[in-house]
């Protein structure tokens, strides 16, 4: 089983990446920043419905501060969801703000409630980090689902990705009688392949969700990453393969038991083919993104050298020796994984 670096280095958003974000409508002026939310007066632990600690804390503020923040956060929600149409914000309320001290990003989670019908939604306020932004963009371009987020200065706003947290799914649902185990095994294989192809690391069970959709005869599943902090940061190849994390062991054993090697290879090929088609459809955007990535510092030099060596061994090649940055590695690895994808030269 693999282990990760204890603390990831944070990398600021460079001028080329900032220009890319403006070009693709990812940048916006926000009325509330991450720094503003740090003005809390106190906090108490947030427990789930079964009384278990969620590792989140519900924070509270002085009354005037809370009023100002609530107004600004509903405007942020409007920017994220309706392109800044504020006519809907009068009946919206930011009724709870949670904070997580665990992890690299130390995010805030904001619950927005529609006062007409009590329906609610979430979004996240995080520190803007270049690794995370590259991870979000690569997910948006290459994965089956689009990603909605905004950046303003040193603040990152992320839309909530709905689904059952992977650790909850493995603990509470994996052995349920009605679960279609073959389908969930198939989706984990495809998820594993996506993460490795674009070098997204640290997919421990609490960093992805399982999206369950009722079909006319059965259930369909999709495994989706929700944490993008470790985009092409680690030096160990196994860090980019979810199958090697011990808290995914139960679902890996399910794959081994239910899927023949030929079937696993089929699903891997299917996923690489889909990624290739998405890469071709978004070739200019992907080229612009990779060009920015190749200029940026995204990992310590020793991690870059280690990953070059391990990917040379994996691909039976010496081409990674010419890579000078993590962006170079991602570009070449994608090209080799996706076969005929027309990556930027």
C-alpha positions as CSV (number, residue, x, y, z in Angstrom):
1,X,0.0,0.0,0.0
2,X,1.1,3.5,-0.7
3,X,1.6,6.6,1.5
4,X,1.6,10.3,0.7
5,X,3.6,13.3,1.7
6,X,2.5,14.6,5.1
7,X,2.1,18.2,3.9
8,X,1.8,19.3,0.3
9,X,3.5,22.5,-0.7
10,X,1.1,25.2,-1.8
11,X,1.8,26.8,-5.2
12,X,0.5,30.3,-6.2
13,X,-1.4,30.8,-9.4
14,X,1.1,32.1,-12.1
15,X,0.4,34.9,-14.6
16,X,0.0,32.5,-17.5
17,X,-2.5,30.3,-15.6
18,X,-4.4,33.5,-14.5
19,X,-4.6,34.5,-18.1
20,X,-5.9,31.0,-19.0
21,X,-8.6,31.3,-16.3
22,X,-9.8,34.7,-17.6
23,X,-10.0,33.3,-21.1
24,X,-12.2,30.4,-20.1
25,X,-14.5,32.4,-17.7
26,X,-13.1,30.9,-14.6
27,X,-12.1,34.3,-12.9
28,X,-14.6,36.6,-11.2
29,X,-14.6,39.4,-8.7
30,X,-16.1,38.0,-5.5
31,X,-17.8,39.9,-2.7
32,X,-16.5,37.4,-0.1
33,X,-13.0,35.9,0.1
34,X,-11.5,33.0,1.9
35,X,-9.8,35.4,4.3
36,X,-13.1,37.0,5.2
37,X,-14.5,33.7,6.4
38,X,-11.5,33.3,8.8
39,X,-13.1,36.0,11.0
40,X,-15.2,33.4,12.9
41,X,-15.8,33.8,16.7
42,X,-15.9,30.1,17.5
43,X,-16.8,26.6,16.3
44,X,-18.3,23.3,17.5
45,X,-17.9,19.8,16.0
46,X,-20.3,18.7,13.3
47,X,-21.6,15.2,13.7
48,X,-23.4,13.0,11.1
49,X,-26.8,11.4,11.5
50,X,-25.3,8.5,13.3
51,X,-23.4,10.6,15.8
52,X,-20.0,10.2,14.1
53,X,-17.5,13.0,13.9
54,X,-17.4,14.4,10.4
55,X,-14.0,16.2,10.9
56,X,-15.9,19.4,10.0
57,X,-16.8,22.2,12.5
58,X,-19.7,24.5,12.2
59,X,-18.4,28.0,12.7
60,X,-20.2,31.1,14.0
61,X,-19.6,34.8,13.7
62,X,-20.6,38.1,15.3
63,X,-24.2,39.1,14.2
64,X,-23.1,42.0,11.9
65,X,-20.3,40.0,10.4
66,X,-22.7,37.1,9.8
67,X,-25.2,39.4,8.1
68,X,-22.6,40.8,5.8
69,X,-21.1,37.4,5.0
70,X,-24.6,35.8,4.3
71,X,-25.4,38.6,1.8
72,X,-22.0,38.2,0.1
73,X,-22.2,34.4,0.0
74,X,-25.6,34.3,-1.7
75,X,-24.0,36.6,-4.3
76,X,-21.1,34.2,-4.7
77,X,-23.6,31.4,-5.2
78,X,-25.4,33.5,-7.9
79,X,-22.1,34.0,-9.7
80,X,-21.4,30.3,-9.6
81,X,-24.8,29.1,-10.6
82,X,-26.6,31.9,-12.6
83,X,-23.7,33.9,-14.0
84,X,-24.2,36.7,-11.5
85,X,-28.0,37.2,-11.9
86,X,-28.7,38.6,-8.4
87,X,-32.5,38.7,-8.8
88,X,-32.7,35.2,-7.2
89,X,-30.7,36.1,-4.1
90,X,-33.5,37.8,-2.2
91,X,-35.0,34.4,-1.2
92,X,-31.6,32.7,-0.6
93,X,-29.9,32.4,2.8
94,X,-26.4,31.2,3.8
95,X,-27.7,29.4,6.9
96,X,-24.6,27.4,7.9
97,X,-20.8,27.6,7.4
98,X,-18.6,24.6,8.1
99,X,-14.8,24.6,8.4
100,X,-12.4,21.6,8.0
101,X,-9.0,22.0,9.6
102,X,-8.0,18.6,8.2
103,X,-6.2,18.4,4.9
104,X,-4.2,20.8,2.7
105,X,-6.9,23.2,1.6
106,X,-8.7,23.7,5.0
107,X,-12.0,24.5,3.2
108,X,-15.1,26.2,4.2
109,X,-18.4,24.6,3.2
110,X,-21.4,26.9,2.8
111,X,-25.0,25.8,2.9
112,X,-27.4,27.9,0.8
113,X,-31.1,27.5,1.6
114,X,-34.0,28.5,-0.6
115,X,-36.5,30.1,1.8
116,X,-39.5,29.4,-0.4
117,X,-39.2,25.6,-0.2
118,X,-36.3,24.9,2.2
119,X,-34.3,23.2,-0.5
120,X,-30.5,23.6,0.0
121,X,-27.3,23.3,-1.8
122,X,-23.6,23.6,-0.9
123,X,-20.4,25.2,-2.3
124,X,-16.9,25.4,-1.0
125,X,-14.5,28.3,-0.4
126,X,-10.8,27.4,-0.4
127,X,-7.4,28.9,-0.8
128,X,-6.5,29.1,-4.4
129,X,-3.7,26.7,-5.2
130,X,-2.2,26.1,-8.7
131,X,-2.2,22.3,-8.2
132,X,-5.8,22.3,-7.3
133,X,-6.8,24.5,-10.2
134,X,-4.9,22.3,-12.7
135,X,-6.6,19.3,-11.2
136,X,-10.0,20.9,-11.6
137,X,-9.3,21.8,-15.2
138,X,-8.0,18.4,-16.2
139,X,-11.1,16.9,-14.6
140,X,-13.3,19.2,-16.5
141,X,-11.7,18.5,-19.9
142,X,-11.0,14.7,-19.6
143,X,-13.5,13.2,-17.2
144,X,-17.2,12.4,-17.9
145,X,-18.5,15.3,-15.8
146,X,-18.0,19.0,-16.1
147,X,-16.6,21.0,-13.1
148,X,-18.0,24.4,-12.0
149,X,-15.6,26.7,-10.1
150,X,-14.4,30.3,-9.9
151,X,-11.2,31.9,-8.9
152,X,-10.7,35.4,-7.5
153,X,-7.2,36.4,-6.2
154,X,-6.2,33.8,-3.6
155,X,-9.8,32.4,-3.3
156,X,-11.2,29.4,-5.0
157,X,-15.0,28.7,-5.1
158,X,-16.0,25.1,-6.0
159,X,-19.4,23.7,-6.7
160,X,-20.5,20.8,-4.6
161,X,-20.1,17.4,-6.3
162,X,-23.0,15.2,-5.2
163,X,-22.5,11.6,-4.3
164,X,-21.9,9.1,-1.4
165,X,-18.4,9.5,0.1
166,X,-16.3,6.6,-0.9
167,X,-15.5,5.6,2.7
168,X,-19.2,5.6,3.6
169,X,-20.0,3.6,0.4
170,X,-17.4,0.9,1.2
171,X,-18.4,0.7,4.8
172,X,-22.2,0.8,4.6
173,X,-23.2,-0.2,1.1
174,X,-20.7,-2.4,-0.6
175,X,-22.2,-5.6,0.8
176,X,-25.8,-4.7,0.4
177,X,-27.8,-7.5,-1.3
178,X,-29.3,-5.2,-4.0
179,X,-25.9,-3.7,-5.0
180,X,-24.8,-4.5,-8.5
181,X,-21.2,-5.4,-7.5
182,X,-20.0,-6.0,-11.1
183,X,-21.0,-2.5,-12.1
184,X,-19.4,-0.8,-9.2
185,X,-16.2,-2.9,-9.9
186,X,-16.3,-1.8,-13.5
187,X,-16.6,1.9,-12.5
188,X,-13.7,1.6,-10.0
189,X,-11.5,0.2,-12.8
190,X,-12.4,3.1,-15.1
191,X,-11.9,5.6,-12.3
192,X,-8.5,4.1,-11.5
193,X,-7.5,4.4,-15.2
194,X,-8.7,8.1,-15.4
195,X,-6.7,9.1,-12.3
196,X,-3.5,7.4,-13.5
197,X,-3.8,8.8,-17.1
198,X,-4.0,12.4,-15.9
199,X,-1.8,11.8,-12.8
200,X,-4.3,12.7,-10.1
201,X,-3.1,11.5,-6.8
202,X,-4.3,10.7,-3.3
203,X,-7.6,9.1,-4.2
204,X,-8.2,7.6,-0.8
205,X,-11.8,6.6,-0.1
206,X,-12.8,10.0,1.4
207,X,-11.5,11.9,-1.6
208,X,-14.0,10.6,-4.1
209,X,-17.8,10.0,-4.2
210,X,-20.0,7.3,-5.7
211,X,-22.8,8.8,-7.7
212,X,-25.7,6.3,-7.8
213,X,-28.4,6.7,-10.6
214,X,-31.5,4.5,-10.8
215,X,-31.9,2.9,-14.2
216,X,-35.0,1.2,-15.6
217,X,-33.7,-2.2,-14.6
218,X,-31.0,-1.6,-12.1
219,X,-28.6,1.0,-10.7
220,X,-25.8,2.8,-12.5
221,X,-22.7,4.0,-10.7
222,X,-20.0,6.6,-11.3
223,X,-17.0,7.2,-9.2
224,X,-16.0,10.9,-9.1
225,X,-13.0,12.6,-7.6
226,X,-13.8,15.5,-5.2
227,X,-10.3,16.5,-4.1
228,X,-7.8,17.8,-6.5
229,X,-5.0,18.9,-4.2
230,X,-2.6,16.2,-5.3
231,X,-2.6,16.8,-9.0
232,X,0.8,15.6,-10.3
233,X,2.6,16.4,-7.1
234,X,4.0,13.1,-5.8
235,X,7.0,11.2,-7.1
236,X,5.7,7.6,-6.6
237,X,3.8,6.2,-9.5
238,X,1.5,4.2,-7.2
239,X,0.2,7.5,-5.7
240,X,-1.8,8.0,-8.9
241,X,-3.4,4.6,-8.8
242,X,-6.3,4.4,-6.3
243,X,-6.0,0.6,-6.2
244,X,-2.9,0.9,-4.0
245,X,-4.6,2.8,-1.0
246,X,-5.4,0.5,1.8
247,X,-8.9,2.0,2.5
248,X,-9.8,1.0,-1.1
249,X,-8.8,-2.6,-0.4
250,X,-12.4,-3.9,-0.1
251,X,-13.4,-2.6,-3.5
252,X,-10.1,-3.7,-5.1
253,X,-10.8,-7.2,-3.8
254,X,-14.2,-7.0,-5.4
255,X,-12.7,-6.2,-8.7
256,X,-10.2,-9.0,-8.5
257,X,-13.0,-11.5,-7.5
258,X,-15.6,-10.5,-10.1
259,X,-13.6,-9.3,-13.2
260,X,-11.4,-11.4,-15.4
261,X,-8.1,-9.9,-16.5
262,X,-9.4,-9.6,-20.0
263,X,-12.5,-7.7,-18.8
264,X,-10.3,-5.3,-16.8
265,X,-8.2,-4.6,-19.8
266,X,-11.4,-4.0,-21.8
267,X,-12.7,-1.4,-19.3
268,X,-9.3,0.3,-19.2
269,X,-9.3,0.5,-23.0
270,X,-12.9,1.9,-23.0
271,X,-11.9,4.6,-20.6
272,X,-8.8,5.6,-22.4
273,X,-10.8,5.8,-25.7
274,X,-13.3,8.1,-24.1
275,X,-10.6,10.3,-22.7
276,X,-8.9,10.4,-26.1
277,X,-12.2,11.6,-27.7
278,X,-12.6,14.3,-25.0
279,X,-9.0,15.4,-25.5
280,X,-9.5,15.7,-29.3
281,X,-12.8,17.7,-28.8
282,X,-11.0,20.1,-26.4
283,X,-7.6,20.0,-28.1
284,X,-7.0,23.7,-28.1
285,X,-8.1,24.2,-24.5
286,X,-6.1,21.2,-23.4
287,X,-3.0,22.5,-25.2
288,X,-3.3,25.9,-23.6
289,X,-3.7,24.3,-20.2
290,X,-0.7,22.0,-20.6
291,X,1.4,24.9,-22.0
292,X,0.7,26.8,-18.7
293,X,1.4,23.7,-16.7
294,X,4.8,23.1,-18.3
295,X,6.0,26.5,-17.2
296,X,4.8,26.2,-13.6
297,X,6.6,24.7,-10.6
298,X,4.2,22.1,-9.2
299,X,6.4,19.7,-7.2
300,X,9.9,19.5,-5.6
301,X,12.7,18.5,-8.0
302,X,13.3,15.2,-6.3
303,X,9.7,14.2,-6.8
304,X,9.9,15.1,-10.5
305,X,13.1,13.0,-10.9
306,X,11.5,10.0,-9.1
307,X,8.3,10.1,-11.2
308,X,10.4,10.4,-14.4
309,X,12.3,7.3,-13.5
310,X,9.2,5.3,-12.5
311,X,7.2,6.2,-15.6
312,X,10.2,5.4,-17.8
313,X,10.1,1.9,-16.3
314,X,6.3,1.7,-16.6
315,X,6.3,2.7,-20.3
316,X,9.6,0.9,-21.1
317,X,11.0,4.1,-22.4
318,X,13.6,6.8,-21.7
319,X,11.5,9.7,-23.1
320,X,10.7,11.1,-19.6
321,X,14.4,11.9,-19.2
322,X,13.7,15.0,-21.4
323,X,11.0,16.3,-19.1
324,X,11.9,19.4,-17.0
325,X,8.6,19.9,-15.1
326,X,5.5,18.1,-13.9
327,X,3.7,19.7,-16.8
328,X,6.1,18.0,-19.2
329,X,5.5,14.7,-17.5
330,X,1.7,15.0,-17.6
331,X,1.8,15.9,-21.3
332,X,4.0,12.9,-22.3
333,X,2.2,10.5,-20.0
334,X,-1.2,11.5,-21.4
335,X,0.2,11.1,-24.9
336,X,1.5,7.6,-24.2
337,X,-1.6,6.5,-22.3
338,X,-4.1,7.9,-24.8
339,X,-2.2,6.6,-27.9
340,X,-3.2,8.8,-30.9
341,X,-4.2,11.9,-28.8
342,X,-2.8,15.0,-30.5
343,X,-1.1,16.6,-27.6
344,X,0.7,19.9,-27.9
345,X,4.3,19.8,-29.2
